[in-house]
Amino acid sequence: MSDFELSSDFKPTGDQPEAIRQLTEGIVQGVPAQVLLGVTGSGKTFTIANVIKNVGKPTLILSHNKTLAAQLYGEFKSFFPNNAVEYYVSYYDYYQPEAYIPSRDQYIEKDLAINDEIDKLRLAATSALLSGRKDVIVVASVSCIYGMGNPSDFYNNVIEVKRGMKIARNVLLRQLNDSLYVRNDMAPERGKYRVKGDNVEIHLAYSDNIVRLSFWDDEIDSIEELDPVAMTRIGEYDEYRIYPANLFMTTKETTLRAIHQIEDDLTKQVEFFEETGRPIEAKRIKERVTYDMEMLREIGHCSGIENYSRYFDGREPGTRPYCLMDFFPEDYLLVIDESHVSVPQIRAMYGGDQARKKNLVEYGFRLPAAKDNRPLTFDEFMQLTNQVIYVSATPADFELQESEGVIVDQVIRPTGLLDPLVLVRPSTNQIDDLMEEIHQCIEKEERVLVTTLTKRQAEELAEYMLDQDIRCTYIHSEVDTLERVKIMDDLRSGLIDVLIGVNLLREGLDLPEVSLVAILDAGHEGFLRNTRSLTQTIGRAARNVNGRAILYTDTITESIAKTIEETERRRTKQLKYNEENGIVPKQVVKKRQMSDLLGANEVTNEGKIDKAALAAAEFNTKKKYVVPEEQKSIAADPILQYLSKEQLEKSIANSQKLMEQAAKRLDFIEAASYRDEILRMKELLESKTK
């Protein structure tokens, strides 16, 4: 199969047809870079899906976080159910990189937890790319620019079997072992195989299914794919490709060659430390690397083996590592979603990685070769691109420069909704005016977002509103994803009427109930109040038919003027289209709660949970975090007895997290106080249960 089959009940509307036509023509004509300026709710994902169908090229869709990548994966999977749509993100549920802090003489060992399901999806992505199929879409996070195994080594370990093929069973088993499959006849699982009489059952590393090879003497008699639970036959094949069980492939010869090179570099590094009068570093590097080499000789693996990747890949010092982009053919399409965020993130990843590795090498924890296990530099990334579509509602200067200023506009929404009406009001008495607006929104059962310049201002404003009986909370950057999502659900359901934040309300919040966005001190020119930030913040009210934005300022800055001009341009175009086509704007209705998105694939393009960063539902005696009255989980002793069982359980969970955070900061006194608090609450919970 080489053609993309787009499956959708909808047809392109608004300015989608023109955007699809322009982007398709640009790719066909070989234009290296284009910009799709698509506003919130305009159907950017559907436009890109149509472009992919038209050009028929393998496509890499790049997102700046895992959650958004998962949402895009679900959408493209629904658009192309008969094609290879794959998901490639970092497979760590938790990752603490190895580091050394010289000022404290503190070495931090690497700690991680690998998500087995994501590992399977990563293998499925690389397998699909090497299968020769052209109808492949890979949705990836920016982690795809990190180093990985050589595509040639991976491809060379692909096992091809055919019905009627002459091959000794033991030869096949050795090939499976070389492809890093492990024999387990008792309890096989993903990445393992078992032998039952004349049958070899392979639990594929990149799929949930099982491949059964049946032998007749030294001939493959049949090739079947089985359901892993019912063990019923899904399909029968004349030939089949079995892809390796790991992205990092190597051979015994390669390992021995690598060990010799590591020994040579170790000798040089020890001599360097001794000549510069650093015996401690010399002793440290010798002990650590010698132990690693012993592990490599004995079991072919060691902790931190990725730091020796250059030796296994056969790369010269300073050369770039292989990455996912090396698995794509030369003529592929790259789509960078939310490019104004993704591009700077790609640009910054190399510098952050090298800063950490520098100390590890300088103080004898790693050989200099560890620096070559790294993400791509931005120049290396750009050299690997072919044709790029930058997707953003507010493209940055880089994207505009790359596309030579040519922008494909998509500002009309299928629902007919307009960009919010922008109002400018003086900052004098801005809080009093805002409170009046909030009360009006509450009466209409609508929600409000407020942005401030500082975190302290957000805290104080939240506290003031609480005293005025306004149910509110403010955004806190350290709150984990699940708590952020819970607060968003509370906002949508009406348990919270107002969200207050600093920089985290700019984009990604898909909240149709929000009819008002208020920007305090909008005239303070800078990062938080530049044109891009203001436009993104205002766009949060674009999902509501009554959407408005109020900018409180005594000065019309250049950024404000440009923002108003761009918003009016969009509104004029949207109004004209609605009038010409007799469209009445329709309020967006979303039945799914935000908390459902974490476990779902098919979600809207704008529901980017990871950037919401909504405040924890925690309200202590200092009123640092504010939640509605019925949601309070207060751990202070005087009110413990009035809490319900559910509130106690929630408060225990919150205190547990705070205790762990205090322990990580080495603030054991605070951690102990939380521990005592947890014990008291557990005792009370037991009494209530009885």
C-alpha positions as CSV (number, residue, x, y, z in Angstrom):
1,M,0.0,0.0,0.0
2,S,1.4,3.3,-1.0
3,D,-1.5,5.7,-1.1
4,F,-3.0,7.6,1.9
5,E,-6.7,6.9,2.4
6,L,-8.3,9.9,4.2
7,S,-11.4,8.8,6.2
8,S,-13.6,11.7,7.5
9,D,-17.3,12.6,7.6
10,F,-16.3,16.3,7.0
11,K,-15.4,18.2,3.9
12,P,-12.9,21.2,3.9
13,T,-14.8,24.4,4.5
14,G,-14.0,28.1,5.1
15,D,-10.5,28.8,4.0
16,Q,-9.4,25.2,4.4
17,P,-9.7,24.4,0.7
18,E,-7.5,27.3,-0.3
19,A,-4.9,26.5,2.5
20,I,-4.9,22.8,1.3
21,R,-4.4,23.9,-2.3
22,Q,-1.6,26.3,-1.6
23,L,0.3,24.0,0.7
24,T,0.0,21.1,-1.7
25,E,1.2,23.2,-4.7
26,G,4.1,24.4,-2.6
27,I,5.3,20.8,-1.8
28,V,4.8,19.6,-5.4
29,Q,6.8,22.6,-6.6
30,G,9.6,21.8,-4.2
31,V,9.2,24.8,-1.9
32,P,11.5,24.0,1.1
33,A,9.5,25.8,3.8
34,Q,5.9,27.0,4.2
35,V,3.9,28.5,7.1
36,L,0.3,27.6,8.0
37,L,-1.1,30.4,10.1
38,G,-4.1,28.6,11.6
39,V,-6.1,30.1,14.5
40,T,-7.5,28.1,17.3
41,G,-10.4,25.9,16.2
42,S,-9.9,26.4,12.5
43,G,-9.1,22.7,11.8
44,K,-5.4,22.8,11.2
45,T,-5.0,19.1,11.7
46,F,-7.6,18.3,9.1
47,T,-5.9,20.6,6.7
48,I,-2.5,18.9,7.2
49,A,-4.2,15.5,6.8
50,N,-5.6,16.6,3.4
51,V,-2.1,17.8,2.3
52,I,-0.5,14.5,3.3
53,K,-3.2,12.7,1.3
54,N,-2.5,14.9,-1.7
55,V,1.3,14.6,-1.8
56,G,1.6,11.0,-0.7
57,K,5.0,11.4,1.1
58,P,6.1,9.7,4.4
59,T,5.5,12.4,7.0
60,L,7.1,13.3,10.4
61,I,4.9,15.4,12.6
62,L,6.8,17.1,15.3
63,S,5.3,18.3,18.6
64,H,6.9,19.9,21.6
65,N,5.4,17.7,24.3
66,K,4.2,14.1,24.8
67,T,0.6,15.0,25.5
68,L,0.0,17.0,22.4
69,A,1.8,14.4,20.4
70,A,-0.6,11.7,21.8
71,Q,-3.6,13.9,20.8
72,L,-2.3,14.4,17.3
73,Y,-1.5,10.7,17.0
74,G,-5.1,9.9,17.9
75,E,-6.5,12.4,15.3
76,F,-4.3,11.2,12.5
77,K,-5.0,7.6,13.4
78,S,-8.7,8.3,12.9
79,F,-8.1,10.2,9.6
80,F,-5.9,7.4,8.2
81,P,-7.2,4.1,9.8
82,N,-5.8,2.0,6.9
83,N,-2.3,3.5,6.9
84,A,0.7,3.3,9.1
85,V,0.3,6.1,11.7
86,E,2.9,5.7,14.4
87,Y,3.8,7.3,17.7
88,Y,7.4,8.1,18.7
89,V,8.2,9.9,22.0
90,S,10.6,9.4,24.9
91,Y,9.8,6.1,26.5
92,Y,10.6,7.2,30.1
93,D,7.8,7.6,32.6
94,Y,10.4,9.1,34.8
95,Y,14.0,10.1,34.0
96,Q,16.6,11.6,36.2
97,P,19.7,12.2,34.1
98,E,23.2,11.5,35.4
99,A,24.8,14.7,36.6
100,Y,27.6,16.2,38.8
101,I,27.3,19.4,40.8
102,P,30.9,20.6,41.6
103,S,29.8,23.3,44.0
104,R,28.3,20.7,46.3
105,D,30.6,17.8,45.2
106,Q,27.3,15.9,44.6
107,Y,27.0,13.1,42.0
108,I,23.5,12.3,40.9
109,E,23.1,8.8,39.5
110,K,20.8,8.2,36.5
111,D,17.4,7.0,37.5
112,L,14.6,6.0,35.1
113,A,11.4,4.1,34.6
114,I,10.7,2.9,31.1
115,N,7.2,2.7,29.7
116,D,6.9,-0.7,28.0
117,E,4.0,0.4,25.9
118,I,5.8,3.4,24.5
119,D,8.8,1.3,23.8
120,K,6.6,-1.0,21.7
121,L,5.2,2.0,19.8
122,R,8.8,3.4,19.1
123,L,9.8,0.0,17.6
124,A,6.6,0.0,15.5
125,A,7.5,3.4,14.1
126,T,11.0,2.4,13.1
127,S,9.8,-0.9,11.7
128,A,7.2,0.8,9.6
129,L,9.8,3.2,8.2
130,L,12.1,0.4,7.3
131,S,9.4,-1.8,5.8
132,G,9.5,0.1,2.5
133,R,5.9,1.5,2.9
134,K,5.3,5.0,1.7
135,D,2.1,5.6,3.6
136,V,3.8,6.2,7.0
137,I,3.0,9.1,9.3
138,V,5.1,9.3,12.5
139,V,3.9,11.7,15.2
140,A,6.9,12.4,17.5
141,S,7.9,14.7,20.3
142,V,11.2,16.7,19.9
143,S,13.0,13.8,21.7
144,C,13.2,12.3,18.2
145,I,16.4,14.3,17.7
146,Y,18.2,12.4,20.5
147,G,20.8,9.8,19.5
148,M,19.7,6.2,18.8
149,G,21.0,3.1,17.0
150,N,22.4,3.0,13.5
151,P,19.5,2.4,11.0
152,S,21.8,0.1,8.9
153,D,22.4,-2.2,11.9
154,F,18.7,-2.3,12.7
155,Y,17.8,-3.1,9.1
156,N,20.6,-5.8,8.8
157,N,19.0,-7.7,11.7
158,V,15.6,-7.9,10.1
159,I,14.6,-11.6,9.7
160,E,12.8,-12.4,6.5
161,V,11.0,-15.7,6.4
162,K,9.0,-17.3,3.6
163,R,6.7,-20.3,3.4
164,G,8.7,-23.2,1.9
165,M,12.0,-21.6,2.9
166,K,14.8,-24.1,3.8
167,I,16.3,-23.1,7.1
168,A,17.3,-25.2,10.1
169,R,15.3,-24.3,13.2
170,N,18.4,-23.7,15.3
171,V,19.7,-21.3,12.7
172,L,16.4,-19.3,13.0
173,L,16.7,-19.3,16.8
174,R,20.2,-17.9,16.6
175,Q,18.9,-15.2,14.2
176,L,16.2,-14.3,16.7
177,N,18.8,-14.1,19.5
178,D,21.0,-11.8,17.3
179,S,17.9,-9.6,16.9
180,L,17.7,-9.4,20.7
181,Y,14.7,-11.7,21.1
182,V,15.0,-13.8,24.3
183,R,13.8,-17.4,24.5
184,N,11.2,-18.1,27.3
185,D,9.2,-21.3,26.9
186,M,7.3,-20.8,30.2
187,A,5.9,-17.3,30.2
188,P,6.7,-15.5,26.9
189,E,5.9,-11.8,26.5
190,R,6.7,-9.0,24.2
191,G,10.2,-9.3,22.7
192,K,10.5,-13.0,23.6
193,Y,9.8,-16.4,21.8
194,R,9.1,-20.0,22.7
195,V,9.6,-23.3,21.0
196,K,6.8,-25.9,21.1
197,G,7.6,-29.0,19.1
198,D,7.8,-28.0,15.4
199,N,6.4,-24.5,16.2
200,V,8.3,-21.3,17.0
201,E,6.0,-18.6,18.5
202,I,7.5,-15.1,18.4
203,H,5.9,-12.4,20.6
204,L,6.7,-9.4,18.4
205,A,8.5,-6.5,20.2
206,Y,6.6,-3.9,18.1
207,S,3.1,-5.4,18.1
208,D,0.6,-7.1,20.4
209,N,0.4,-10.1,18.0
210,I,2.3,-13.4,17.9
211,V,3.9,-14.9,14.8
212,R,3.9,-18.7,14.7
213,L,6.3,-20.4,12.3
214,S,5.5,-24.1,11.8
215,F,8.4,-26.3,10.6
216,W,8.3,-29.5,8.6
217,D,11.8,-30.9,9.1
218,D,14.0,-28.0,8.0
219,E,11.4,-26.2,5.9
220,I,8.9,-23.5,7.0
221,D,5.5,-25.1,6.4
222,S,3.3,-22.1,7.5
223,I,3.5,-18.5,8.8
224,E,0.5,-17.4,10.9
225,E,-0.2,-14.3,12.9
226,L,-2.2,-15.0,16.2
227,D,-4.2,-13.1,18.7
228,P,-2.1,-13.1,21.9
229,V,-5.1,-13.8,24.2
230,A,-7.4,-16.2,22.3
231,M,-4.5,-17.6,20.2
232,T,-6.8,-17.6,17.2
233,R,-5.4,-17.0,13.8
234,I,-5.6,-13.4,12.5
235,G,-3.9,-14.1,9.2
236,E,-1.7,-16.4,7.1
237,Y,1.2,-15.2,5.1
238,D,3.5,-16.5,2.3
239,E,6.3,-14.3,3.6
240,Y,6.9,-12.2,6.7
241,R,9.5,-9.7,8.1
242,I,10.4,-9.9,11.8
243,Y,12.0,-6.7,13.0
244,P,14.5,-6.5,15.9
245,A,13.4,-6.3,19.5
246,N,15.6,-3.2,20.3
247,L,16.5,0.0,18.6
248,F,20.1,-0.4,19.6
249,M,21.6,-3.3,17.6
250,T,25.1,-4.6,17.8
251,T,27.3,-7.7,17.2
252,K,29.9,-9.5,19.3
253,E,32.6,-8.3,16.8
254,T,31.4,-4.7,17.2
255,T,31.3,-5.0,21.0
256,L,34.9,-6.3,21.1
257,R,36.1,-3.5,18.7
258,A,34.3,-0.9,20.9
259,I,36.0,-2.3,24.1
260,H,39.5,-1.9,22.5
261,Q,38.7,1.7,21.5
262,I,37.3,2.4,25.0
263,E,40.5,1.0,26.5
264,D,42.7,3.3,24.3
265,D,40.7,6.4,25.2
266,L,40.7,5.4,28.9
267,T,44.5,5.3,28.9
268,K,44.7,8.7,27.3
269,Q,42.2,10.2,29.8
270,V,43.9,8.8,32.8
271,E,47.3,10.1,31.5
272,F,45.7,13.5,31.0
273,F,44.4,13.7,34.6
274,E,47.7,12.5,36.0
275,E,49.7,15.0,34.0
276,T,47.4,17.9,35.1
277,G,47.8,16.9,38.8
278,R,44.3,15.5,39.3
279,P,44.8,12.0,40.8
280,I,41.3,11.7,42.2
281,E,39.7,12.2,38.7
282,A,42.3,9.7,37.2
283,K,41.4,7.1,39.8
284,R,37.7,7.7,39.4
285,I,37.5,7.4,35.6
286,K,39.8,4.3,35.6
287,E,37.6,2.5,38.1
288,R,34.3,3.4,36.5
289,V,35.3,2.6,32.9
290,T,37.1,-0.6,33.8
291,Y,34.0,-1.9,35.5
292,D,31.9,-1.0,32.5
293,M,34.2,-2.8,30.1
294,E,34.1,-5.9,32.3
295,M,30.3,-5.8,32.1
296,L,30.4,-5.4,28.4
297,R,32.7,-8.4,28.0
298,E,30.6,-10.7,30.3
299,I,27.0,-9.8,29.4
300,G,27.3,-7.4,26.5
301,H,25.7,-4.5,28.4
302,C,26.4,-2.0,31.1
303,S,24.7,0.8,33.0
304,G,25.1,4.0,31.0
305,I,26.0,2.1,27.8
306,E,24.6,5.0,25.8
307,N,27.7,7.0,26.8
308,Y,29.7,4.7,24.6
309,S,27.4,4.8,21.6
310,R,30.1,6.5,19.4
311,Y,32.3,3.4,19.7
312,F,29.4,1.0,18.8
313,D,28.3,3.2,15.9
314,G,31.8,3.5,14.5
315,R,31.5,7.3,14.5
316,E,34.4,9.8,14.6
317,P,34.6,12.2,17.6
318,G,32.3,15.1,17.2
319,T,30.1,13.6,14.5
320,R,26.4,13.7,15.0
321,P,24.5,10.6,16.3
322,Y,21.8,8.8,14.4
323,C,18.3,9.7,15.1
324,L,14.7,9.0,14.0
325,M,15.0,11.3,11.0
326,D,17.7,9.0,9.6
327,F,15.0,6.3,9.2
328,F,13.0,8.4,6.8
329,P,13.7,8.5,3.1
330,E,15.2,11.6,1.7
331,D,12.0,12.8,0.1
332,Y,9.8,13.1,3.2
333,L,7.6,15.8,4.6
334,L,8.2,17.4,8.0
335,V,5.3,19.2,9.8
336,I,6.3,21.2,13.0
337,D,3.2,21.8,15.1
338,E,3.2,24.9,17.3
339,S,6.4,25.9,15.7
340,H,6.8,29.1,17.7
341,V,7.4,26.8,20.7
342,S,8.9,23.6,19.1
343,V,11.6,25.3,17.1
344,P,13.2,27.1,20.1
345,Q,13.0,23.9,22.1
346,I,14.9,22.0,19.4
347,R,17.4,24.8,19.3
348,A,18.0,24.7,23.1
349,M,18.3,20.9,23.6
350,Y,21.9,20.5,22.5
351,G,23.2,23.3,24.8
352,G,21.5,21.9,27.9
353,D,22.8,18.4,27.3
354,Q,26.4,19.5,26.8
355,A,26.3,21.7,29.9
356,R,25.5,18.6,32.0
357,K,28.0,16.3,30.2
358,K,30.8,18.9,30.5
359,N,31.0,18.4,34.3
360,L,30.8,14.6,34.1
361,V,33.8,14.5,31.7
362,E,35.8,17.2,33.5
363,Y,35.5,15.5,36.9
364,G,36.3,12.0,35.7
365,F,32.8,10.4,35.7
366,R,32.7,9.9,32.0
367,L,35.0,9.7,29.0
368,P,34.9,12.6,26.5
369,A,33.0,10.2,24.1
370,A,30.0,10.7,26.4
371,K,29.5,14.1,24.8
372,D,28.8,12.5,21.5
373,N,25.7,10.8,22.9
374,R,23.6,13.8,22.5
375,P,20.7,15.5,20.6
376,L,21.3,17.1,17.3
377,T,22.5,20.6,17.1
378,F,20.0,23.0,15.4
379,D,22.1,23.2,12.3
380,E,22.3,19.3,12.1
381,F,18.5,19.2,12.5
382,M,18.0,21.6,9.6
383,Q,20.4,19.7,7.4
384,L,18.2,16.6,7.8
385,T,15.0,18.4,6.9
386,N,13.6,18.1,3.4
387,Q,10.4,20.1,3.0
388,V,8.8,21.7,6.1
389,I,5.4,23.1,7.0
390,Y,5.5,25.3,10.1
391,V,2.1,25.3,11.8
392,S,1.3,28.1,14.3
393,A,-1.3,30.7,15.1
394,T,1.6,33.1,15.9
395,P,4.6,32.2,13.8
396,A,7.9,33.5,15.0
397,D,10.5,35.4,13.0
398,F,12.5,32.3,12.2
399,E,9.5,30.6,10.5
400,L,8.7,33.7,8.5
401,Q,12.3,34.1,7.4
402,E,12.5,30.4,6.4
403,S,9.4,30.7,4.3
404,E,10.5,34.0,2.9
405,G,7.4,35.7,4.4
406,V,4.9,33.6,2.4
407,I,2.1,32.6,4.8
408,V,-0.9,30.4,4.1
409,D,-3.8,31.9,6.1
410,Q,-6.4,29.8,7.8
411,V,-8.4,32.0,10.1
412,I,-12.0,31.0,9.4
413,R,-13.6,28.5,11.8
414,P,-16.1,25.8,10.6
415,T,-18.3,26.8,13.5
416,G,-18.4,30.4,12.4
417,L,-16.9,31.6,15.7
418,L,-15.0,34.9,15.6
419,D,-11.8,36.0,17.2
420,P,-12.6,37.7,20.5
421,L,-13.6,41.4,20.6
422,V,-10.7,43.3,22.0
423,L,-11.4,46.2,24.5
424,V,-8.8,48.5,26.0
425,R,-9.5,50.1,29.4
426,P,-7.4,52.2,31.7
427,S,-5.4,50.4,34.4
428,T,-6.7,52.8,37.1
429,N,-9.1,50.8,39.2
430,Q,-8.6,47.8,36.9
431,I,-9.4,45.3,39.7
432,D,-12.7,46.9,40.5
433,D,-13.6,46.9,36.8
434,L,-12.5,43.3,36.5
435,M,-14.6,42.2,39.5
436,E,-17.7,43.8,37.9
437,E,-17.0,41.9,34.6
438,I,-16.5,38.6,36.5
439,H,-19.8,39.0,38.3
440,Q,-21.5,39.5,35.0
441,C,-19.9,36.4,33.5
442,I,-20.8,34.3,36.6
443,E,-24.5,35.3,36.2
444,K,-24.3,34.0,32.6
445,E,-22.5,30.8,33.8
446,E,-19.4,31.7,31.8
447,R,-15.8,31.5,32.9
448,V,-12.9,34.0,33.1
449,L,-9.2,33.8,32.6
450,V,-7.0,36.5,34.1
451,T,-3.3,37.0,33.5
452,T,-1.0,39.0,35.7
453,L,2.7,40.1,35.4
454,T,4.0,38.3,38.5
455,K,3.3,35.2,40.5
456,R,2.9,37.2,43.7
457,Q,0.3,39.4,42.0
458,A,-1.6,36.3,40.9
459,E,-1.5,34.9,44.5
460,E,-2.7,38.2,46.0
461,L,-5.4,38.6,43.4
462,A,-6.6,35.0,44.1
463,E,-6.7,35.7,47.8
464,Y,-8.6,39.0,47.3
465,M,-11.2,37.3,45.1
466,L,-11.7,34.5,47.6
467,D,-12.5,37.2,50.2
468,Q,-15.0,38.5,47.7
469,D,-16.7,35.1,47.5
470,I,-15.3,34.5,44.0
471,R,-14.5,30.8,43.4
472,C,-11.0,30.9,41.9
473,T,-7.5,29.5,41.8
474,Y,-4.3,30.4,40.1
475,I,-1.9,28.6,37.9
476,H,1.2,27.1,39.5
477,S,4.1,25.9,37.3
478,E,5.1,23.0,39.6
479,V,1.7,21.3,39.7
480,D,1.7,17.9,38.0
481,T,-0.4,17.1,35.0
482,L,-3.2,15.2,36.7
483,E,-3.8,18.1,39.1
484,R,-3.8,20.6,36.3
485,V,-6.4,18.6,34.4
486,K,-8.5,18.3,37.6
487,I,-8.6,22.1,37.9
488,M,-9.6,22.5,34.3
489,D,-12.5,20.0,34.8
490,D,-13.5,22.1,37.8
491,L,-13.4,25.3,35.7
492,R,-15.5,23.7,33.0
493,S,-18.1,22.2,35.4
494,G,-18.5,25.5,37.2
495,L,-16.8,24.6,40.5
496,I,-14.3,27.3,39.7
497,D,-15.3,30.5,37.9
498,V,-11.9,32.2,37.5
499,L,-8.4,31.1,36.6
500,I,-5.5,33.4,37.3
501,G,-2.0,32.9,35.8
502,V,1.2,34.6,34.6
503,N,2.6,33.0,31.4
504,L,0.8,29.6,31.3
505,L,-2.5,30.9,30.0
506,R,-1.1,31.8,26.7
507,E,-2.0,28.8,24.6
508,G,-3.3,25.3,24.6
509,L,-6.3,25.7,26.8
510,D,-9.4,24.4,25.0
511,L,-12.1,25.8,27.3
512,P,-15.3,26.7,25.4
513,E,-16.9,28.0,28.6
514,V,-14.4,30.9,28.9
515,S,-16.0,34.1,27.5
516,L,-13.6,36.6,29.0
517,V,-9.8,37.0,29.0
518,A,-8.5,39.8,31.1
519,I,-4.9,41.0,30.8
520,L,-3.8,43.2,33.6
521,D,-1.0,45.7,33.1
522,A,-1.0,45.0,29.4
523,G,1.1,48.1,28.6
524,H,4.3,46.6,30.2
525,E,6.2,45.9,27.0
526,G,8.3,42.7,27.2
527,F,8.1,38.9,26.8
528,L,4.8,38.5,28.7
529,R,3.2,41.4,26.8
530,N,4.7,41.2,23.3
531,T,2.5,40.8,20.2
532,R,2.8,37.0,20.2
533,S,2.0,36.5,23.9
534,L,-1.0,38.9,23.7
535,T,-2.4,37.2,20.6
536,Q,-2.1,33.8,22.1
537,T,-3.7,34.9,25.4
538,I,-6.6,36.6,23.7
539,G,-7.2,33.4,21.6
540,R,-8.2,31.5,24.7
541,A,-11.7,33.2,24.4
542,A,-12.1,32.2,20.8
543,R,-14.0,29.1,21.6
544,N,-17.0,31.0,23.0
545,V,-19.6,32.8,21.0
546,N,-19.5,35.7,23.5
547,G,-15.7,35.8,23.5
548,R,-14.1,39.1,24.7
549,A,-10.6,40.2,25.8
550,I,-10.0,43.3,28.0
551,L,-6.5,44.8,28.0
552,Y,-6.0,47.1,31.0
553,T,-3.4,49.7,30.2
554,D,-2.8,53.5,30.2
555,T,-0.5,53.2,27.2
556,I,-1.1,51.7,23.7
557,T,2.2,50.0,23.1
558,E,3.4,48.8,19.7
559,S,2.6,45.2,20.7
560,I,-0.9,46.1,21.7
561,A,-1.5,48.1,18.5
562,K,-0.2,45.1,16.4
563,T,-2.3,42.7,18.4
564,I,-5.5,44.7,17.9
565,E,-4.7,45.2,14.2
566,E,-4.2,41.4,13.6
567,T,-7.3,40.5,15.6
568,E,-9.4,43.0,13.6
569,R,-8.0,41.6,10.4
570,R,-9.1,38.1,11.3
571,R,-12.5,39.2,12.6
572,T,-13.2,41.2,9.4
573,K,-12.4,38.1,7.3
574,Q,-14.4,35.8,9.5
575,L,-17.5,38.2,9.5
576,K,-17.3,38.5,5.7
577,Y,-17.3,34.8,5.2
578,N,-20.2,34.3,7.7
579,E,-22.3,36.9,5.9
580,E,-21.6,35.5,2.4
581,N,-22.4,32.0,3.5
582,G,-25.3,32.7,5.9
583,I,-23.4,31.2,8.8
584,V,-24.5,31.9,12.4
585,P,-21.7,31.4,14.9
586,K,-22.3,28.2,17.0
587,Q,-21.0,27.7,20.5
588,V,-18.5,24.9,20.8
589,V,-19.8,22.1,23.0
590,K,-17.3,19.6,24.4
591,K,-18.8,16.7,26.3
592,R,-15.6,15.0,27.1
593,Q,-13.9,16.1,30.3
594,M,-10.2,17.1,30.2
595,S,-9.3,14.3,32.6
596,D,-10.5,11.8,30.0
597,L,-7.8,13.0,27.5
598,L,-5.0,11.3,29.4
599,G,-6.3,7.9,28.5
600,A,-7.8,8.8,25.1
601,N,-6.4,8.9,21.6
602,E,-9.0,10.9,19.7
603,V,-9.0,14.4,21.0
604,T,-9.2,17.9,19.6
605,N,-6.1,19.6,18.2
606,E,-6.3,22.4,20.8
607,G,-6.7,20.3,23.9
608,K,-3.0,20.5,24.9
609,I,-3.1,19.5,28.5
610,D,0.6,19.7,29.2
611,K,0.7,23.5,28.8
612,A,-2.3,24.2,30.9
613,A,-0.4,24.0,34.2
614,L,-3.4,24.7,36.3
615,A,-3.1,25.2,40.0
616,A,-3.2,22.4,42.6
617,A,-6.5,22.0,44.4
618,E,-4.8,22.8,47.7
619,F,-6.0,25.4,50.1
620,N,-4.0,25.9,53.3
621,T,-4.2,28.4,56.1
622,K,-2.0,30.9,54.2
623,K,-4.5,30.8,51.2
624,K,-1.7,30.2,48.8
625,Y,-3.8,28.1,46.6
626,V,-7.6,28.7,46.3
627,V,-10.3,26.2,45.5
628,P,-14.0,26.2,45.8
629,E,-15.5,25.6,49.2
630,E,-16.8,22.1,48.5
631,Q,-13.3,21.1,47.1
632,K,-11.2,22.2,50.1
633,S,-8.9,19.6,51.6
634,I,-7.5,21.3,54.6
635,A,-5.0,19.5,56.7
636,A,-5.1,22.0,59.6
637,D,-6.1,20.3,62.9
638,P,-9.1,22.5,63.9
639,I,-11.1,21.5,60.9
640,L,-10.0,17.9,60.3
641,Q,-13.0,16.5,62.1
642,Y,-15.4,18.2,59.7
643,L,-13.8,16.7,56.5
644,S,-15.6,13.8,54.7
645,K,-13.9,10.5,54.0
646,E,-13.2,11.5,50.4
647,Q,-11.8,14.9,51.5
648,L,-9.5,13.2,54.0
649,E,-8.2,10.8,51.4
650,K,-7.5,13.7,49.0
651,S,-5.8,15.7,51.7
652,I,-3.6,12.7,52.6
653,A,-2.6,12.3,48.9
654,N,-1.7,16.0,48.7
655,S,0.3,16.0,51.9
656,Q,2.1,12.9,50.7
657,K,3.3,14.8,47.6
658,L,4.3,17.8,49.6
659,M,6.3,15.5,52.0
660,E,8.1,13.9,49.0
661,Q,8.9,17.3,47.5
662,A,10.3,18.6,50.9
663,A,12.4,15.5,51.1
664,K,13.9,16.0,47.7
665,R,14.8,19.6,48.7
666,L,16.5,18.0,51.8
667,D,14.2,20.0,54.0
668,F,13.6,17.1,56.4
669,I,12.0,19.2,59.1
670,E,9.2,20.2,56.8
671,A,9.0,16.6,55.5
672,A,8.6,15.3,59.1
673,S,5.8,17.8,59.8
674,Y,3.9,16.5,56.7
675,R,4.6,13.0,57.8
676,D,3.0,13.7,61.3
677,E,0.1,15.4,59.6
678,I,-0.5,12.3,57.4
679,L,-0.4,10.0,60.4
680,R,-3.0,12.1,62.2
681,M,-5.3,12.2,59.1
682,K,-4.9,8.4,58.6
683,E,-6.0,7.8,62.2
684,L,-9.0,10.1,61.7
685,L,-9.8,8.3,58.4
686,E,-9.8,4.9,60.2
687,S,-12.2,6.2,62.8
688,K,-14.6,7.5,60.2
689,T,-14.4,4.2,58.3
690,K,-15.3,2.3,61.4
